[in-house]
């Protein structure tokens, strides 16, 4: 039993259409607060375990966006929604790195993980190569987003 404050922040439809491993990971993230570092790491590991292995790498959000743009796995309207979600997350990170305290780093990581899971769900059955690249890049993109110097160099 979790002794952490729990809440439900995701739409149930996401969980119904996700693979079992992705749904379990998303549910774990949704139920456990940002302070649940060990639970979050277990969830992240579960999601990455379900990813296909690929050789080619994505190293940043620009390459991910380009891959999504070129992929036939995601429909035009969903591409627009994902672009909007990515832009919104980048805006939140800009505010965070400039000193705004609307979101903590743990909350931003949760939002990032949920967005990446949403993208992975779109790709999982239709574009295995990009899905694997996304999984491989998950940590390196997060490292860039959370590091103020690297983030400001890339997005300012």
C-alpha positions in Angstrom: 0.0 0.0 0.0 1.3 3.4 -0.9 1.8 5.8 2.1 2.0 8.7 -0.3 -0.7 11.3 -1.0 -2.4 10.0 -4.1 -4.6 11.6 -6.7 -5.8 10.9 -10.2 -4.8 13.4 -12.9 -5.1 11.5 -16.1 -8.0 10.8 -18.4 -9.2 7.2 -18.0 -9.4 6.8 -21.8 -5.6 7.1 -22.1 -5.3 4.1 -19.8 -7.9 2.0 -21.8 -6.1 2.5 -25.1 -2.5 2.0 -23.7 -0.6 -1.3 -23.7 -0.6 -3.0 -20.3 3.0 -2.0 -19.4 2.4 1.6 -20.5 -1.0 1.8 -18.7 0.6 0.4 -15.5 3.4 3.0 -15.7 1.0 5.8 -16.4 -1.3 4.8 -13.6 1.7 4.6 -11.2 2.8 8.1 -12.2 -0.8 9.5 -11.9 -1.4 8.0 -8.5 1.9 8.9 -6.8 2.9 12.4 -6.0 6.1 14.0 -7.3 7.9 13.2 -4.1 7.7 9.5 -4.8 11.2 9.3 -6.3 11.6 5.6 -6.0 8.1 4.9 -7.4 8.7 7.3 -10.3 12.0 5.6 -11.1 10.3 2.1 -11.1 7.5 3.5 -13.4 10.1 5.0 -15.8 12.0 1.7 -15.8 8.7 -0.2 -16.6 7.9 2.1 -19.5 11.4 1.8 -21.0 11.4 -1.9 -20.6 8.5 -2.1 -23.0 10.3 -0.2 -25.7 11.7 -1.7 -28.8 15.5 -1.6 -29.2 16.9 0.5 -32.1 20.3 1.8 -33.2 19.5 5.3 -34.5 19.3 8.0 -31.8 17.2 11.0 -31.2 19.2 13.5 -29.1 16.9 16.4 -28.5 13.3 17.6 -28.8 13.9 19.1 -32.3 14.8 15.7 -33.6 11.8 14.1 -31.9 9.5 16.8 -33.4 11.0 16.2 -36.8 10.5 12.5 -36.5 6.9 13.0 -35.4 6.3 15.3 -38.3 7.6 12.8 -40.8 5.9 9.8 -39.2 2.7 8.4 -40.7 1.9 6.9 -37.3 0.4 10.1 -36.0 -2.6 11.8 -37.6 -2.4 15.5 -38.5 -4.7 16.7 -35.7 -2.8 14.7 -33.1 0.5 16.1 -34.4 -0.9 19.6 -33.8 -2.0 18.7 -30.3 1.4 17.2 -29.5 3.2 20.2 -30.9 1.0 22.4 -28.7 1.7 20.2 -25.7 5.5 20.3 -26.3 5.4 24.1 -26.8 3.5 24.4 -23.5 5.9 22.3 -21.6 8.9 24.2 -23.0 7.2 27.4 -21.9 6.8 26.0 -18.4 10.5 25.1 -18.4 11.4 28.6 -19.6 9.4 30.1 -16.7 11.0 27.6 -14.2 14.5 28.4 -15.3 13.8 32.1 -15.1 12.8 31.7 -11.5 9.0 31.4 -11.6 7.7 29.0 -9.0 4.4 27.9 -10.6 5.8 24.4 -11.0 8.4 22.4 -9.1 11.0 20.4 -11.0 9.2 17.2 -9.8 5.9 18.4 -11.3 7.6 19.3 -14.5 9.2 15.9 -14.7 5.8 14.3 -14.2 4.4 16.4 -17.0 7.3 15.5 -19.2 6.9 11.8 -18.5 3.2 11.9 -19.2 3.8 13.7 -22.5 6.5 11.2 -23.5 4.1 8.3 -22.7 1.4 10.0 -24.7 3.8 10.2 -27.7 5.0 6.6 -27.1 1.4 5.4 -27.1 0.9 7.0 -30.5 3.9 5.3 -32.0 3.9 1.9 -30.2 2.1 -0.1 -32.9 2.7 2.0 -36.0 6.3 3.3 -36.0 8.5 1.0 -33.9 11.7 2.7 -35.0 10.6 6.1 -33.8 9.1 4.6 -30.7 12.4 3.0 -29.9 14.3 6.2 -30.6 11.9 8.1 -28.3 12.6 5.6 -25.5 16.4 5.9 -26.0 16.2 9.7 -25.9 13.9 9.9 -22.9 16.7 10.5 -20.4 18.9 12.7 -22.5 16.0 15.0 -23.4 15.0 15.2 -19.7 18.7 16.0 -18.8 18.6 19.0 -21.2 15.3 20.3 -20.0 16.2 20.2 -16.3 19.8 21.6 -16.7 19.4 25.4 -16.7 22.6 26.1 -18.7 21.9 23.6 -21.4 18.2 24.5 -21.6 18.9 28.3 -21.9 21.5 27.6 -24.6 19.0 25.5 -26.6 15.7 27.4 -26.0 16.5 31.1 -25.3 
